[in-house]
Amino acid sequence: MARTVQRPSDLAQRLAARRDVVQRRERDATNSPWRRETFILPREAAREKAREWFERFPKAAYMTEVENWRELDDGRIEFTIRCLPSAD
């Protein structure tokens, strides 16, 4: 697989796009009916935390889901869980 040459402008575009996504999420979060929490935990602790959320807020009633996740350089997991604040 060939490695593409990246220019400073490529990096600037990626960072600008990421900033736009973050700003959009922050803006939407204030008007959103969703409850969101972000965690940064070691892998096993992250699994346990997700299980706790799904037990406390069942997916069928609260539409709970892991919205996004990523593995950090140090092996910890950063993830965001969202759910509705109350079940109907």
C-alpha positions as CSV (number, residue, x, y, z in Angstrom):
1,M,0.0,0.0,0.0
2,A,1.5,3.3,-1.1
3,R,1.7,6.1,1.5
4,T,0.4,9.4,0.3
5,V,2.3,12.5,0.8
6,Q,0.5,14.9,3.1
7,R,1.0,18.6,2.9
8,P,0.4,21.1,5.7
9,S,-2.8,22.3,3.9
10,D,-4.1,18.7,4.2
11,L,-3.6,18.8,7.9
12,A,-5.2,22.2,8.2
13,Q,-8.3,21.0,6.3
14,R,-8.6,17.9,8.5
15,L,-8.3,19.9,11.6
16,A,-10.8,22.5,10.4
17,A,-13.3,19.7,9.5
18,R,-12.9,18.2,12.9
19,R,-13.4,21.6,14.6
20,D,-16.6,22.1,12.6
21,V,-17.9,18.7,13.7
22,V,-17.1,19.4,17.3
23,Q,-18.7,22.8,17.2
24,R,-21.8,21.4,15.5
25,R,-22.1,18.7,18.2
26,E,-21.8,21.3,20.9
27,R,-24.4,23.5,19.3
28,D,-26.8,20.5,18.7
29,A,-26.2,19.3,22.3
30,T,-27.8,22.4,23.7
31,N,-31.0,21.9,21.7
32,S,-30.9,18.1,21.7
33,P,-33.3,15.9,23.7
34,W,-30.4,13.4,24.1
35,R,-28.4,12.9,27.3
36,R,-24.7,12.4,26.4
37,E,-21.7,11.5,28.5
38,T,-18.1,10.9,27.3
39,F,-15.7,8.7,29.2
40,I,-12.0,7.9,28.9
41,L,-11.2,4.6,30.5
42,P,-9.0,1.5,30.2
43,R,-10.6,-1.1,27.9
44,E,-12.1,-3.4,30.6
45,A,-13.4,-0.4,32.6
46,A,-14.9,1.0,29.4
47,R,-16.8,-2.3,28.8
48,E,-18.1,-2.3,32.3
49,K,-19.2,1.3,32.1
50,A,-21.1,0.6,28.9
51,R,-22.7,-2.4,30.4
52,E,-23.8,-0.3,33.4
53,W,-25.4,2.2,31.1
54,F,-27.3,-0.4,29.1
55,E,-28.5,-2.0,32.3
56,R,-29.6,1.3,33.8
57,F,-31.1,2.7,30.6
58,P,-32.3,-0.3,28.4
59,K,-32.0,0.3,24.7
60,A,-35.6,-0.5,24.0
61,A,-36.9,2.2,26.4
62,Y,-34.2,4.9,26.3
63,M,-32.7,4.3,22.8
64,T,-29.3,4.0,24.5
65,E,-26.3,3.6,22.2
66,V,-22.6,4.1,22.0
67,E,-22.5,7.2,19.8
68,N,-18.8,7.0,18.9
69,W,-15.6,5.6,20.3
70,R,-11.8,5.5,19.6
71,E,-8.7,3.9,21.1
72,L,-6.2,6.5,22.3
73,D,-2.4,6.1,21.9
74,D,-2.1,4.9,25.5
75,G,-4.6,2.1,25.0
76,R,-7.5,3.7,26.8
77,I,-10.9,4.0,25.1
78,E,-12.7,7.3,24.7
79,F,-16.4,6.8,24.0
80,T,-19.7,8.8,24.1
81,I,-22.9,7.2,25.2
82,R,-26.2,8.8,24.5
83,C,-29.8,8.0,25.7
84,L,-33.0,9.8,26.2
85,P,-33.4,11.3,29.6
86,S,-36.7,9.5,30.3
87,A,-38.5,6.5,28.9
88,D,-42.0,7.0,27.4
